[in-house]
């Protein structure tokens, strides 16, 4: 590849990033995920579970959004998430 072709490819990639906004991985960096070692689903924010018992080394692309009251979810993660959502609502009112 010539330097001209390389610069065109770089420009094309930069324009795609500008039009698409944030990369997909950054849009959903939190949500419910099931780990093979755990019987329950856990809520992860930036790779760490809200119950602080689990950690992900790579964030999966398909973290589940919603479904917060499922009986399959970790109780501590669910309670912590509820508190977090209430605090967000309070700060948005002010």
Secondary structure, 3 states (H helix, E strand, C coil): CCHHHHHHHHHHHHHHHHHHCCCHHHHCCEEEEECCCCCCEEEEECCEECCCCCECCCCCCCCECCCCCCCCECHHHHHHHHHHHHHHHHHHHC
